[in-house]
Amino acid sequence: NDKLQIVKDAIKTYVNFPKEGIIYKDIFGVYQNVTAMRAMNDLIINHVRSLEKIDVIVALDSRGFLLGPIISSELGKPFVPIRKKGKLPGNVKRESYTLEYGEATMEIQTDSISSGKRVLIVDDLLATGGTMAASIKLVKAIGAEVVECLVLMELNSLNGRSKLPVPVFSLIQYN
Ligand code: 5GP
């Protein structure tokens, strides 16, 4: 697949960032190359069009926000953010978890999705799966259903998808 190779080639790898021992995959390399950005958007849109009845797109702070609104616009479905703690106004639900590097708390606005809606959660990268697992809990906590988690990149060796009770789609996998 030509488009997939263009996207893969545009992702930059940084060793020992943000900490010793972490191999960091940088999605912004894709955004610096418009051909790669469009190829990535085409591939993602092609996949989400195959999904059955998605009502809401949820994306994760902050690089998920690069992908979520594009999917939302294409499907004609609303976009809702899950953010790091303290950034969302109004009533929120909160979930804490362990990250590949550090600890974090994520929040969703309690009135952002009505109960029973079918949700697609989007982020740039799945590592240990902690962020995504917490996000699934948050969506469920406000009464909605997670249909699938979509990421651009998945780090297979960390086996994040085994933590997740829903299907995971990744465009690119690293071993
Ligand atoms: P997890 O919770 O799965 O361990 O980590 C995933 C979260 O951390 C995602 O929100 C992702 O943006 C960020 N993350 C972890 N490792 C990397 C990486 O190598 N590159 C990028 N871009 N994000 C990472």
Backbone and ligand atoms as CSV (ligand in chain L), in Angstrom:
chain,resi,resn,atom,element,x,y,z
A,1,ASN,N,N,0.843,-1.213,0.000
A,1,ASN,CA,C,0.000,0.000,0.000
A,1,ASN,C,C,0.874,1.257,0.000
A,2,ASP,N,N,0.794,2.006,-1.120
A,2,ASP,CA,C,1.630,3.203,-1.289
A,2,ASP,C,C,1.397,4.256,-0.227
A,3,LYS,N,N,0.110,4.531,0.037
A,3,LYS,CA,C,-0.222,5.583,1.009
A,3,LYS,C,C,0.322,5.241,2.385
A,4,LEU,N,N,0.179,3.963,2.766
A,4,LEU,CA,C,0.654,3.541,4.077
A,4,LEU,C,C,2.169,3.722,4.195
A,5,GLN,N,N,2.883,3.403,3.128
A,5,GLN,CA,C,4.344,3.552,3.160
A,5,GLN,C,C,4.738,5.028,3.284
A,6,ILE,N,N,4.014,5.907,2.608
A,6,ILE,CA,C,4.300,7.347,2.699
A,6,ILE,C,C,4.124,7.826,4.148
A,7,VAL,N,N,3.060,7.344,4.800
A,7,VAL,CA,C,2.807,7.745,6.197
A,7,VAL,C,C,3.911,7.198,7.103
A,8,LYS,N,N,4.224,5.915,6.943
A,8,LYS,CA,C,5.284,5.299,7.768
A,8,LYS,C,C,6.589,6.066,7.643
A,9,ASP,N,N,6.937,6.425,6.406
A,9,ASP,CA,C,8.206,7.119,6.170
A,9,ASP,C,C,8.237,8.507,6.801
A,10,ALA,N,N,7.055,9.097,7.005
A,10,ALA,CA,C,6.998,10.463,7.536
A,10,ALA,C,C,7.035,10.521,9.065
A,11,ILE,N,N,6.791,9.365,9.715
A,11,ILE,CA,C,6.824,9.337,11.186
A,11,ILE,C,C,8.272,9.328,11.648
A,12,LYS,N,N,8.605,10.263,12.554
A,12,LYS,CA,C,9.988,10.353,13.036
A,12,LYS,C,C,10.132,9.598,14.351
A,13,THR,N,N,11.294,9.013,14.561
A,13,THR,CA,C,11.572,8.252,15.779
A,13,THR,C,C,12.658,8.955,16.578
A,14,TYR,N,N,12.403,9.136,17.885
A,14,TYR,CA,C,13.387,9.756,18.774
A,14,TYR,C,C,13.705,8.790,19.909
A,15,VAL,N,N,14.976,8.467,20.078
A,15,VAL,CA,C,15.409,7.545,21.117
A,15,VAL,C,C,15.663,8.323,22.414
A,16,ASN,N,N,15.217,7.743,23.548
A,16,ASN,CA,C,15.391,8.349,24.877
A,16,ASN,C,C,14.652,9.674,25.053
A,17,PHE,N,N,13.465,9.786,24.477
A,17,PHE,CA,C,12.591,10.941,24.718
A,17,PHE,C,C,11.208,10.414,25.087
A,18,PRO,N,N,10.531,11.008,26.076
A,18,PRO,CA,C,10.987,12.082,26.972
A,18,PRO,C,C,11.835,11.575,28.134
A,19,LYS,N,N,12.085,10.274,28.166
A,19,LYS,CA,C,12.906,9.679,29.228
A,19,LYS,C,C,13.821,8.634,28.629
A,20,GLU,N,N,14.907,8.333,29.344
A,20,GLU,CA,C,15.812,7.234,28.996
A,20,GLU,C,C,15.004,5.950,28.758
A,21,GLY,N,N,15.299,5.237,27.685
A,21,GLY,CA,C,14.659,3.942,27.453
A,21,GLY,C,C,13.378,4.007,26.640
A,22,ILE,N,N,12.851,5.215,26.415
A,22,ILE,CA,C,11.625,5.359,25.618
A,22,ILE,C,C,11.997,5.655,24.167
A,23,ILE,N,N,11.389,4.908,23.271
A,23,ILE,CA,C,11.525,5.218,21.846
A,23,ILE,C,C,10.262,5.941,21.436
A,24,TYR,N,N,10.407,7.228,21.132
A,24,TYR,CA,C,9.262,8.094,20.909
A,24,TYR,C,C,8.943,8.215,19.423
A,25,LYS,N,N,7.704,7.937,19.068
A,25,LYS,CA,C,7.235,8.050,17.685
A,25,LYS,C,C,6.498,9.372,17.525
A,26,ASP,N,N,6.971,10.198,16.617
A,26,ASP,CA,C,6.439,11.555,16.497
A,26,ASP,C,C,5.510,11.715,15.303
A,27,ILE,N,N,4.219,11.853,15.598
A,27,ILE,CA,C,3.195,12.016,14.559
A,27,ILE,C,C,3.361,13.330,13.795
A,28,PHE,N,N,4.023,14.332,14.398
A,28,PHE,CA,C,4.110,15.632,13.732
A,28,PHE,C,C,4.959,15.594,12.463
A,29,GLY,N,N,5.787,14.559,12.327
A,29,GLY,CA,C,6.498,14.372,11.066
A,29,GLY,C,C,5.525,14.237,9.905
A,30,VAL,N,N,4.391,13.600,10.176
A,30,VAL,CA,C,3.367,13.426,9.134
A,30,VAL,C,C,2.771,14.778,8.726
A,31,TYR,N,N,2.602,15.659,9.702
A,31,TYR,CA,C,1.976,16.962,9.444
A,31,TYR,C,C,2.911,17.933,8.730
A,32,GLN,N,N,4.210,17.622,8.775
A,32,GLN,CA,C,5.187,18.469,8.071
A,32,GLN,C,C,5.262,18.105,6.594
A,33,ASN,N,N,4.580,17.027,6.215
A,33,ASN,CA,C,4.613,16.535,4.836
A,33,ASN,C,C,3.153,16.390,4.387
A,34,VAL,N,N,2.686,17.356,3.610
A,34,VAL,CA,C,1.253,17.418,3.279
A,34,VAL,C,C,0.784,16.164,2.537
A,35,THR,N,N,1.645,15.605,1.697
A,35,THR,CA,C,1.283,14.369,0.990
A,35,THR,C,C,1.023,13.243,1.990
A,36,ALA,N,N,1.899,13.155,2.998
A,36,ALA,CA,C,1.747,12.128,4.031
A,36,ALA,C,C,0.500,12.387,4.873
A,37,MET,N,N,0.257,13.659,5.190
A,37,MET,CA,C,-0.923,14.013,5.998
A,37,MET,C,C,-2.199,13.596,5.277
A,38,ARG,N,N,-2.261,13.903,3.980
A,38,ARG,CA,C,-3.463,13.545,3.201
A,38,ARG,C,C,-3.595,12.037,3.054
A,39,ALA,N,N,-2.462,11.345,2.897
A,39,ALA,CA,C,-2.494,9.885,2.787
A,39,ALA,C,C,-3.024,9.288,4.091
A,40,MET,N,N,-2.541,9.798,5.226
A,40,MET,CA,C,-3.007,9.323,6.534
A,40,MET,C,C,-4.509,9.568,6.690
A,41,ASN,N,N,-4.951,10.776,6.362
A,41,ASN,CA,C,-6.380,11.087,6.490
A,41,ASN,C,C,-7.220,10.154,5.610
A,42,ASP,N,N,-6.769,9.908,4.378
A,42,ASP,CA,C,-7.497,9.011,3.465
A,42,ASP,C,C,-7.615,7.612,4.058
A,43,LEU,N,N,-6.523,7.097,4.595
A,43,LEU,CA,C,-6.518,5.732,5.140
A,43,LEU,C,C,-7.443,5.625,6.353
A,44,ILE,N,N,-7.386,6.640,7.205
A,44,ILE,CA,C,-8.229,6.624,8.409
A,44,ILE,C,C,-9.704,6.742,8.024
A,45,ILE,N,N,-9.984,7.656,7.115
A,45,ILE,CA,C,-11.380,7.862,6.699
A,45,ILE,C,C,-11.933,6.609,6.027
A,46,ASN,N,N,-11.099,5.988,5.202
A,46,ASN,CA,C,-11.494,4.743,4.539
A,46,ASN,C,C,-11.880,3.683,5.582
A,47,HIS,N,N,-11.114,3.592,6.644
A,47,HIS,CA,C,-11.442,2.615,7.691
A,47,HIS,C,C,-12.728,2.991,8.437
A,48,VAL,N,N,-12.848,4.233,8.873
A,48,VAL,CA,C,-14.014,4.582,9.704
A,48,VAL,C,C,-15.324,4.490,8.921
A,49,ARG,N,N,-15.245,4.661,7.605
A,49,ARG,CA,C,-16.453,4.510,6.785
A,49,ARG,C,C,-16.962,3.077,6.797
A,50,SER,N,N,-16.082,2.115,7.110
A,50,SER,CA,C,-16.487,0.705,7.148
A,50,SER,C,C,-17.132,0.324,8.484
A,51,LEU,N,N,-17.072,1.213,9.468
A,51,LEU,CA,C,-17.637,0.896,10.783
A,51,LEU,C,C,-19.144,1.084,10.781
A,52,GLU,N,N,-19.816,0.266,11.580
A,52,GLU,CA,C,-21.267,0.366,11.643
A,52,GLU,C,C,-21.725,1.389,12.676
A,53,LYS,N,N,-22.508,2.321,12.218
A,53,LYS,CA,C,-23.240,3.258,13.068
A,53,LYS,C,C,-22.434,3.818,14.247
A,54,ILE,N,N,-21.603,4.783,13.936
A,54,ILE,CA,C,-20.895,5.533,14.969
A,54,ILE,C,C,-21.674,6.830,15.210
A,55,ASP,N,N,-21.969,7.132,16.472
A,55,ASP,CA,C,-22.729,8.352,16.787
A,55,ASP,C,C,-21.824,9.520,17.175
A,56,VAL,N,N,-20.710,9.204,17.837
A,56,VAL,CA,C,-19.852,10.252,18.403
A,56,VAL,C,C,-18.388,9.845,18.261
A,57,ILE,N,N,-17.532,10.834,17.940
A,57,ILE,CA,C,-16.085,10.615,17.907
A,57,ILE,C,C,-15.488,11.241,19.160
A,58,VAL,N,N,-14.798,10.438,19.959
A,58,VAL,CA,C,-14.085,10.937,21.142
A,58,VAL,C,C,-12.599,10.864,20.846
A,59,ALA,N,N,-11.853,11.941,21.103
A,59,ALA,CA,C,-10.399,11.873,20.919
A,59,ALA,C,C,-9.688,12.316,22.184
A,60,LEU,N,N,-8.436,11.849,22.322
A,60,LEU,CA,C,-7.691,12.022,23.552
A,60,LEU,C,C,-6.661,13.148,23.452
A,61,ASP,N,N,-6.601,13.947,24.497
A,61,ASP,CA,C,-5.652,15.044,24.694
A,61,ASP,C,C,-4.224,14.482,24.567
A,62,SER,N,N,-3.387,15.055,23.761
A,62,SER,CA,C,-3.653,16.159,22.864
A,62,SER,C,C,-3.519,15.766,21.394
A,63,ARG,N,N,-2.735,14.738,21.085
A,63,ARG,CA,C,-2.520,14.434,19.676
A,63,ARG,C,C,-3.715,13.731,19.038
A,64,GLY,N,N,-4.592,13.161,19.857
A,64,GLY,CA,C,-5.841,12.624,19.314
A,64,GLY,C,C,-6.675,13.723,18.685
A,65,PHE,N,N,-6.476,14.964,19.176
A,65,PHE,CA,C,-7.245,16.106,18.659
A,65,PHE,C,C,-6.854,16.446,17.220
A,66,LEU,N,N,-5.714,15.926,16.770
A,66,LEU,CA,C,-5.311,16.148,15.374
A,66,LEU,C,C,-6.136,15.277,14.431
A,67,LEU,N,N,-6.640,14.155,14.948
A,67,LEU,CA,C,-7.347,13.177,14.109
A,67,LEU,C,C,-8.858,13.232,14.286
A,68,GLY,N,N,-9.312,13.435,15.517
A,68,GLY,CA,C,-10.742,13.359,15.839
A,68,GLY,C,C,-11.629,14.252,14.992
A,69,PRO,N,N,-11.340,15.541,14.900
A,69,PRO,CA,C,-12.232,16.439,14.159
A,69,PRO,C,C,-12.313,16.117,12.667
A,70,ILE,N,N,-11.263,15.560,12.084
A,70,ILE,CA,C,-11.291,15.189,10.665
A,70,ILE,C,C,-12.289,14.045,10.458
A,71,ILE,N,N,-12.229,13.048,11.342
A,71,ILE,CA,C,-13.159,11.913,11.271
A,71,ILE,C,C,-14.583,12.401,11.497
A,72,SER,N,N,-14.727,13.250,12.503
A,72,SER,CA,C,-16.021,13.824,12.852
A,72,SER,C,C,-16.656,14.534,11.654
A,73,SER,N,N,-15.865,15.364,11.016
A,73,SER,CA,C,-16.341,16.119,9.856
A,73,SER,C,C,-16.720,15.184,8.710
A,74,GLU,N,N,-15.903,14.176,8.472
A,74,GLU,CA,C,-16.174,13.227,7.387
A,74,GLU,C,C,-17.446,12.421,7.620
A,75,LEU,N,N,-17.651,11.973,8.868
A,75,LEU,CA,C,-18.818,11.131,9.168
A,75,LEU,C,C,-20.057,11.965,9.486
A,76,GLY,N,N,-19.866,13.264,9.701
A,76,GLY,CA,C,-20.993,14.111,10.083
A,76,GLY,C,C,-21.488,13.800,11.477
A,77,LYS,N,N,-20.565,13.442,12.368
A,77,LYS,CA,C,-20.908,13.102,13.753
A,77,LYS,C,C,-20.103,13.984,14.706
A,78,PRO,N,N,-20.686,14.303,15.890
A,78,PRO,CA,C,-20.003,15.229,16.792
A,78,PRO,C,C,-18.672,14.714,17.335
A,79,PHE,N,N,-17.818,15.670,17.699
A,79,PHE,CA,C,-16.512,15.406,18.298
A,79,PHE,C,C,-16.532,15.819,19.765
A,80,VAL,N,N,-16.033,14.944,20.628
A,80,VAL,CA,C,-15.976,15.200,22.076
A,80,VAL,C,C,-14.558,14.909,22.587
A,81,PRO,N,N,-13.973,15.835,23.370
A,81,PRO,CA,C,-12.626,15.593,23.888
A,81,PRO,C,C,-12.615,14.876,25.235
A,82,ILE,N,N,-11.584,14.031,25.432
A,82,ILE,CA,C,-11.189,13.598,26.783
A,82,ILE,C,C,-9.875,14.307,27.050
A,83,ARG,N,N,-9.798,15.028,28.195
A,83,ARG,CA,C,-8.618,15.871,28.436
A,83,ARG,C,C,-7.902,15.516,29.722
A,84,LYS,N,N,-6.661,15.937,29.807
A,84,LYS,CA,C,-5.906,15.815,31.050
A,84,LYS,C,C,-6.591,16.661,32.110
A,85,LYS,N,N,-6.437,16.270,33.369
A,85,LYS,CA,C,-7.241,16.866,34.438
A,85,LYS,C,C,-7.065,18.396,34.552
A,86,GLY,N,N,-8.173,19.024,34.873
A,86,GLY,CA,C,-8.160,20.461,35.118
A,86,GLY,C,C,-8.342,21.326,33.888
A,87,LYS,N,N,-8.571,20.727,32.737
A,87,LYS,CA,C,-8.662,21.533,31.508
A,87,LYS,C,C,-10.084,21.717,31.001
A,88,LEU,N,N,-11.017,20.850,31.471
A,88,LEU,CA,C,-12.389,20.937,30.979
A,88,LEU,C,C,-13.284,21.630,31.999
A,89,PRO,N,N,-14.055,22.635,31.561
A,89,PRO,CA,C,-14.987,23.310,32.469
A,89,PRO,C,C,-16.251,22.474,32.708
A,90,GLY,N,N,-16.976,22.836,33.751
A,90,GLY,CA,C,-18.251,22.170,34.040
A,90,GLY,C,C,-18.046,20.870,34.792
A,91,ASN,N,N,-19.119,20.074,34.862
A,91,ASN,CA,C,-19.049,18.802,35.583
A,91,ASN,C,C,-18.285,17.778,34.764
A,92,VAL,N,N,-17.346,17.090,35.436
A,92,VAL,CA,C,-16.555,16.066,34.742
A,92,VAL,C,C,-16.518,14.767,35.535
A,93,LYS,N,N,-16.295,13.660,34.809
A,93,LYS,CA,C,-15.927,12.375,35.404
A,93,LYS,C,C,-14.415,12.258,35.260
A,94,ARG,N,N,-13.782,11.590,36.227
A,94,ARG,CA,C,-12.317,11.556,36.281
A,94,ARG,C,C,-11.823,10.118,36.427
A,95,GLU,N,N,-10.684,9.796,35.798
A,95,GLU,CA,C,-10.098,8.452,35.891
A,95,GLU,C,C,-8.569,8.580,35.900
A,96,SER,N,N,-7.924,7.957,36.907
A,96,SER,CA,C,-6.462,7.995,37.002
A,96,SER,C,C,-5.872,6.666,36.574
A,97,TYR,N,N,-4.634,6.700,36.068
A,97,TYR,CA,C,-4.001,5.488,35.547
A,97,TYR,C,C,-2.496,5.694,35.433
A,98,THR,N,N,-1.767,4.592,35.189
A,98,THR,CA,C,-0.309,4.640,35.015
A,98,THR,C,C,0.020,4.716,33.531
A,99,LEU,N,N,0.949,5.609,33.187
A,99,LEU,CA,C,1.347,5.824,31.796
A,99,LEU,C,C,2.681,5.131,31.535
A,100,GLU,N,N,3.049,4.986,30.254
A,100,GLU,CA,C,4.362,4.422,29.902
A,100,GLU,C,C,5.458,5.228,30.606
A,101,TYR,N,N,5.268,6.539,30.656
A,101,TYR,CA,C,6.195,7.387,31.406
A,101,TYR,C,C,5.404,8.303,32.339
A,102,GLY,N,N,5.203,7.859,33.600
A,102,GLY,CA,C,4.551,8.691,34.614
A,102,GLY,C,C,3.149,8.253,34.956
A,103,GLU,N,N,2.379,9.194,35.524
A,103,GLU,CA,C,0.998,8.923,35.885
A,103,GLU,C,C,0.116,10.048,35.381
A,104,ALA,N,N,-1.154,9.759,35.169
A,104,ALA,CA,C,-2.022,10.785,34.606
A,104,ALA,C,C,-3.465,10.597,35.054
A,105,THR,N,N,-4.230,11.673,34.947
A,105,THR,CA,C,-5.664,11.629,35.190
A,105,THR,C,C,-6.360,12.266,33.990
A,106,MET,N,N,-7.383,11.579,33.489
A,106,MET,CA,C,-8.129,12.095,32.345
A,106,MET,C,C,-9.560,12.427,32.775
A,107,GLU,N,N,-10.180,13.346,32.049
A,107,GLU,CA,C,-11.543,13.773,32.384
A,107,GLU,C,C,-12.409,13.890,31.127
A,108,ILE,N,N,-13.716,13.656,31.339
A,108,ILE,CA,C,-14.707,13.891,30.275
A,108,ILE,C,C,-15.853,14.695,30.884
A,109,GLN,N,N,-16.449,15.567,30.109
A,109,GLN,CA,C,-17.598,16.327,30.595
A,109,GLN,C,C,-18.810,15.404,30.670
A,110,THR,N,N,-19.503,15.423,31.812
A,110,THR,CA,C,-20.582,14.458,32.050
A,110,THR,C,C,-21.751,14.627,31.069
A,111,ASP,N,N,-21.940,15.835,30.565
A,111,ASP,CA,C,-23.072,16.068,29.652
A,111,ASP,C,C,-22.663,16.053,28.176
A,112,SER,N,N,-21.455,15.562,27.876
A,112,SER,CA,C,-20.938,15.675,26.497
A,112,SER,C,C,-21.519,14.626,25.547
A,113,ILE,N,N,-21.940,13.473,26.071
A,113,ILE,CA,C,-22.495,12.405,25.223
A,113,ILE,C,C,-23.763,11.886,25.892
A,114,SER,N,N,-24.855,11.755,25.155
A,114,SER,CA,C,-26.045,11.209,25.796
A,114,SER,C,C,-25.944,9.693,25.883
A,115,SER,N,N,-26.650,9.123,26.873
A,115,SER,CA,C,-26.472,7.707,27.166
A,115,SER,C,C,-26.949,6.845,26.007
A,116,GLY,N,N,-26.267,5.714,25.805
A,116,GLY,CA,C,-26.619,4.790,24.738
A,116,GLY,C,C,-25.940,5.065,23.412
A,117,LYS,N,N,-25.245,6.205,23.287
A,117,LYS,CA,C,-24.581,6.532,22.009
A,117,LYS,C,C,-23.402,5.600,21.753
A,118,ARG,N,N,-23.154,5.352,20.455
A,118,ARG,CA,C,-22.052,4.473,20.037
A,118,ARG,C,C,-20.832,5.323,19.686
A,119,VAL,N,N,-19.737,5.052,20.404
A,119,VAL,CA,C,-18.570,5.940,20.369
A,119,VAL,C,C,-17.358,5.266,19.730
A,120,LEU,N,N,-16.641,6.044,18.913
A,120,LEU,CA,C,-15.313,5.664,18.417
A,120,LEU,C,C,-14.296,6.523,19.163
A,121,ILE,N,N,-13.311,5.889,19.817
A,121,ILE,CA,C,-12.262,6.653,20.517
A,121,ILE,C,C,-10.996,6.666,19.659
A,122,VAL,N,N,-10.389,7.848,19.540
A,122,VAL,CA,C,-9.244,8.041,18.648
A,122,VAL,C,C,-8.053,8.627,19.387
A,123,ASP,N,N,-6.856,8.085,19.114
A,123,ASP,CA,C,-5.627,8.696,19.639
A,123,ASP,C,C,-4.507,8.468,18.635
A,124,ASP,N,N,-3.354,9.105,18.875
A,124,ASP,CA,C,-2.245,8.924,17.934
A,124,ASP,C,C,-1.560,7.583,18.122
A,125,LEU,N,N,-1.402,7.148,19.402
A,125,LEU,CA,C,-0.542,5.986,19.653
A,125,LEU,C,C,-1.035,5.172,20.831
A,126,LEU,N,N,-1.007,3.841,20.673
A,126,LEU,CA,C,-1.316,2.929,21.769
A,126,LEU,C,C,-0.004,2.322,22.262
A,127,ALA,N,N,0.330,2.592,23.526
A,127,ALA,CA,C,1.553,2.024,24.111
A,127,ALA,C,C,1.132,0.953,25.117
A,128,THR,N,N,1.136,1.271,26.408
A,128,THR,CA,C,0.720,0.274,27.415
A,128,THR,C,C,-0.790,0.063,27.428
A,129,GLY,N,N,-1.528,1.004,26.852
A,129,GLY,CA,C,-2.988,0.913,26.826
A,129,GLY,C,C,-3.665,1.575,28.019
A,130,GLY,N,N,-2.856,2.102,28.934
A,130,GLY,CA,C,-3.421,2.731,30.139
A,130,GLY,C,C,-4.328,3.913,29.825
A,131,THR,N,N,-3.885,4.760,28.912
A,131,THR,CA,C,-4.678,5.946,28.553
A,131,THR,C,C,-5.995,5.531,27.911
A,132,MET,N,N,-5.914,4.576,27.010
A,132,MET,CA,C,-7.120,4.137,26.300
A,132,MET,C,C,-8.076,3.410,27.256
A,133,ALA,N,N,-7.525,2.572,28.144
A,133,ALA,CA,C,-8.379,1.856,29.107
A,133,ALA,C,C,-9.133,2.846,29.996
A,134,ALA,N,N,-8.432,3.883,30.465
A,134,ALA,CA,C,-9.080,4.908,31.302
A,134,ALA,C,C,-10.158,5.639,30.505
A,135,SER,N,N,-9.880,5.878,29.239
A,135,SER,CA,C,-10.828,6.609,28.396
A,135,SER,C,C,-12.091,5.789,28.130
A,136,ILE,N,N,-11.912,4.483,27.943
A,136,ILE,CA,C,-13.080,3.606,27.761
A,136,ILE,C,C,-13.948,3.654,29.018
A,137,LYS,N,N,-13.290,3.616,30.194
A,137,LYS,CA,C,-14.045,3.695,31.454
A,137,LYS,C,C,-14.834,5.000,31.547
A,138,LEU,N,N,-14.209,6.092,31.110
A,138,LEU,CA,C,-14.881,7.397,31.183
A,138,LEU,C,C,-16.113,7.445,30.280
A,139,VAL,N,N,-15.969,6.930,29.072
A,139,VAL,CA,C,-17.107,6.939,28.133
A,139,VAL,C,C,-18.247,6.089,28.707
A,140,LYS,N,N,-17.880,4.934,29.272
A,140,LYS,CA,C,-18.902,4.072,29.874
A,140,LYS,C,C,-19.534,4.731,31.096
A,141,ALA,N,N,-18.706,5.463,31.855
A,141,ALA,CA,C,-19.195,6.107,33.085
A,141,ALA,C,C,-20.274,7.145,32.806
A,142,ILE,N,N,-20.263,7.726,31.600
A,142,ILE,CA,C,-21.335,8.673,31.274
A,142,ILE,C,C,-22.441,7.993,30.456
A,143,GLY,N,N,-22.398,6.656,30.406
A,143,GLY,CA,C,-23.540,5.905,29.880
A,143,GLY,C,C,-23.486,5.553,28.407
A,144,ALA,N,N,-22.352,5.842,27.738
A,144,ALA,CA,C,-22.241,5.535,26.307
A,144,ALA,C,C,-21.483,4.222,26.108
A,145,GLU,N,N,-21.452,3.768,24.837
A,145,GLU,CA,C,-20.867,2.470,24.502
A,145,GLU,C,C,-19.669,2.703,23.574
A,146,VAL,N,N,-18.540,2.034,23.824
A,146,VAL,CA,C,-17.371,2.171,22.947
A,146,VAL,C,C,-17.405,1.054,21.900
A,147,VAL,N,N,-17.456,1.451,20.630
A,147,VAL,CA,C,-17.546,0.495,19.532
A,147,VAL,C,C,-16.154,0.034,19.099
A,148,GLU,N,N,-15.208,0.974,19.075
A,148,GLU,CA,C,-13.840,0.661,18.641
A,148,GLU,C,C,-12.883,1.748,19.125
A,149,CYS,N,N,-11.601,1.365,19.296
A,149,CYS,CA,C,-10.523,2.325,19.522
A,149,CYS,C,C,-9.662,2.344,18.274
A,150,LEU,N,N,-9.393,3.550,17.767
A,150,LEU,CA,C,-8.586,3.712,16.565
A,150,LEU,C,C,-7.329,4.495,16.912
A,151,VAL,N,N,-6.178,3.954,16.545
A,151,VAL,CA,C,-4.918,4.696,16.724
A,151,VAL,C,C,-4.136,4.668,15.416
A,152,LEU,N,N,-3.327,5.697,15.220
A,152,LEU,CA,C,-2.437,5.692,14.060
A,152,LEU,C,C,-1.356,4.636,14.267
A,153,MET,N,N,-0.768,4.599,15.476
A,153,MET,CA,C,0.381,3.718,15.743
A,153,MET,C,C,0.134,2.859,16.969
A,154,GLU,N,N,0.618,1.606,16.893
A,154,GLU,CA,C,0.501,0.682,18.024
A,154,GLU,C,C,1.868,0.066,18.300
A,155,LEU,N,N,2.285,0.098,19.571
A,155,LEU,CA,C,3.547,-0.541,19.965
A,155,LEU,C,C,3.211,-1.958,20.425
A,156,ASN,N,N,3.354,-2.920,19.523
A,156,ASN,CA,C,2.913,-4.296,19.777
A,156,ASN,C,C,3.523,-4.918,21.023
A,157,SER,N,N,4.799,-4.632,21.259
A,157,SER,CA,C,5.521,-5.301,22.346
A,157,SER,C,C,4.927,-4.984,23.721
A,158,LEU,N,N,4.244,-3.843,23.834
A,158,LEU,CA,C,3.655,-3.469,25.131
A,158,LEU,C,C,2.271,-4.082,25.331
A,159,ASN,N,N,1.729,-4.666,24.251
A,159,ASN,CA,C,0.477,-5.416,24.315
A,159,ASN,C,C,-0.678,-4.642,24.958
A,160,GLY,N,N,-0.758,-3.354,24.621
A,160,GLY,CA,C,-1.817,-2.500,25.163
A,160,GLY,C,C,-3.217,-3.014,24.857
A,161,ARG,N,N,-3.380,-3.621,23.680
A,161,ARG,CA,C,-4.744,-4.030,23.296
A,161,ARG,C,C,-5.317,-5.105,24.213
A,162,SER,N,N,-4.426,-5.873,24.894
A,162,SER,CA,C,-4.922,-6.903,25.818
A,162,SER,C,C,-5.631,-6.292,27.032
A,163,LYS,N,N,-5.366,-5.000,27.311
A,163,LYS,CA,C,-6.024,-4.300,28.421
A,163,LYS,C,C,-7.404,-3.773,28.040
A,164,LEU,N,N,-7.717,-3.836,26.744
A,164,LEU,CA,C,-8.910,-3.129,26.272
A,164,LEU,C,C,-10.036,-4.104,25.942
A,165,PRO,N,N,-11.242,-3.838,26.473
A,165,PRO,CA,C,-12.370,-4.741,26.279
A,165,PRO,C,C,-13.131,-4.513,24.984
A,166,VAL,N,N,-12.526,-3.771,24.054
A,166,VAL,CA,C,-13.190,-3.486,22.766
A,166,VAL,C,C,-12.195,-3.691,21.624
A,167,PRO,N,N,-12.667,-3.813,20.362
A,167,PRO,CA,C,-11.748,-3.962,19.235
A,167,PRO,C,C,-10.839,-2.735,19.072
A,168,VAL,N,N,-9.606,-3.002,18.647
A,168,VAL,CA,C,-8.630,-1.931,18.404
A,168,VAL,C,C,-8.211,-1.989,16.944
A,169,PHE,N,N,-8.220,-0.833,16.283
A,169,PHE,CA,C,-7.686,-0.750,14.924
A,169,PHE,C,C,-6.476,0.163,14.922
A,170,SER,N,N,-5.347,-0.324,14.405
A,170,SER,CA,C,-4.165,0.530,14.248
A,170,SER,C,C,-3.724,0.499,12.798
A,171,LEU,N,N,-3.323,1.670,12.300
A,171,LEU,CA,C,-2.881,1.768,10.905
A,171,LEU,C,C,-1.454,1.237,10.779
A,172,ILE,N,N,-0.628,1.498,11.796
A,172,ILE,CA,C,0.791,1.128,11.749
A,172,ILE,C,C,1.165,0.431,13.048
A,173,GLN,N,N,1.897,-0.695,12.936
A,173,GLN,CA,C,2.337,-1.435,14.129
A,173,GLN,C,C,3.860,-1.467,14.166
A,174,TYR,N,N,4.397,-1.330,15.403
A,174,TYR,CA,C,5.840,-1.480,15.617
A,174,TYR,C,C,6.065,-2.623,16.585
A,175,ASN,N,N,7.109,-3.415,16.325
A,175,ASN,CA,C,7.394,-4.542,17.221
A,175,ASN,C,C,8.430,-4.183,18.288
L,1,5GP,P1,P,-0.268,4.383,26.978
L,1,5GP,O1,O,-1.245,4.911,27.958
L,1,5GP,O2,O,-0.897,3.481,25.960
L,1,5GP,O3,O,0.942,3.772,27.630
L,1,5GP,O4,O,0.338,5.618,26.193
L,1,5GP,C1,C,-0.377,6.211,25.157
L,1,5GP,C2,C,-0.453,7.676,25.357
L,1,5GP,O5,O,0.853,8.210,25.569
L,1,5GP,C3,C,-1.022,8.314,24.121
L,1,5GP,O6,O,-1.899,9.379,24.485
L,1,5GP,C4,C,0.194,8.799,23.384
L,1,5GP,O7,O,-0.042,10.048,22.776
L,1,5GP,C5,C,1.295,8.893,24.434
L,1,5GP,N1,N,2.526,8.212,24.005
L,1,5GP,C6,C,3.183,7.180,24.593
L,1,5GP,N2,N,4.275,6.825,23.906
L,1,5GP,C7,C,4.313,7.624,22.837
L,1,5GP,C8,C,5.172,7.744,21.697
L,1,5GP,O8,O,6.151,7.022,21.512
L,1,5GP,N3,N,4.837,8.686,20.793
L,1,5GP,C9,C,3.745,9.468,20.944
L,1,5GP,N4,N,3.458,10.362,19.983
L,1,5GP,N5,N,2.937,9.394,21.990
L,1,5GP,C10,C,3.200,8.494,22.918
